[in-house]
Amino acid sequence: MKPALLSIIFLAFALSSCTENTPLSMESSQQVVVQGYLVAGEPVKNIQLSTTFSLFSQDSIAPPINDAKVSLVRDGVKYELVNSNAEGYYHYPAEDLDVNIGDVFHLEILSFGKVITAKTIVPEIPEGIEQDETLLLITQDNAVNSEININWRSQSSGEWFHLVIIENLDQNPGEITRDASNPPSLTQQGVFIDAADALNTLPFNNGKSIARQPIVERPEVFISYPISKTTFNVTSQELTHTGKHYSRIYRVNQEYADLYVSQQQDVHNLNETLSNINNGLGIFTAFSASDSLFFRVRQK
């Protein structure tokens, strides 16, 4: 995952300054930072470990941990993960572990002589996803004269949240003309990330991703803030280019939303950022993805 999703998924600042469901302790030193993500129906490959560095360190990237003992436990069965690369990623190498809806996973890590643990549940897949239009029209002065309403169903009550992903798939996308010289980096509903970064950013680096055309410069990808409602209105503000697009809904857990919300506090108040990691920092959570919807964008 890349820093481009700083405010949404990665929260690098938060992950170097938070503790288990409680505020940061300034005594934190050489702690294990977990960025662990499971996706329903996908292989386990998004468990990344790093360490914190002191406030006086000149480093800009947290040092990875490549020699930890990492395992997932489901229904009392332990699955040992192995190190994937020098960047601190771990994956499960066999094919006997499926990430299913409703599964409860426990993460266990042994590193620096400490045992770090966390727990998450795989949320249900958003169902009944539909849109009321397949064409969004934008006037030349960028005033919105159309929008696309996306709706889906929530199968159960509880603290479930959703992300809306929108990506341009057109082979010849045209940049939307705006009053400002540059496209927005964020909107009231979410943020844009670089398409190249998206290839290495959850949830884009899993099998649910749409195959991209071999174009050197892709339009930026939009990802919404976590929302609890089951509807989303796509306007020109969530788009940077015309052409063919797809959208997908991801369901996320409470711990993900908590981490995002707490990060919106005053950056000088290090006691506000939350985590669900016991004896460490960061987040361990799960996602599930809907089917894709497709629509086109035109500008008059």
FENLIN-V339324 format. One line per field, one symbol per residue. ss: DSSP state (a for helix, b for strand, c for the rest). phi: phi as a letter, one per 40 degrees, with the letter a starting at -180 (. if undefined). A space follows every 50 residues. Layout:
ss: ???
phi: ???
This chain:
ss: ccaaaccccccaaaacccbbcbcccccccccbbbbbbbbccccccbbbbb bccccccccccccbccccbbbbbbccbbbbbbbcccccbbbccccccccc cccbbbbbbbbccbbbbbbbbcccccbbbbbcccbbbbcccccbcccbbb bbbcccccccbbbbbbbbccccccbccccccccccbcccbbbbcaaaacc ccccccccccccccccccccbbbbccbcccbbbbcaaaccbcbbbbbbbb bbcaaaaaaaaaaccccccccccbbccbccbbbbbbbbbcccbbbbbbbc
phi: .bcdbdcbbcfdcccbabbcfacccccdafccbbbbbbbdgbccabbbba bcbccbcccbbcccbbbccbabbbfgccbccbccaccgcbacccbbbbcb dgcbbbcbbbafgbbbbaaabccccdbgcabcabbbbbcccgccbaabcb babbcachcbbbbbbbbcbccacbcccbcccbcccabcbibbbccccccb bccccbccccccccbcbcccbcbcccbccbaabcbcccbbbchcbbbabb cbcdcccccccccccdcccccbcbabccgabhababbbbcccbbabbbbc
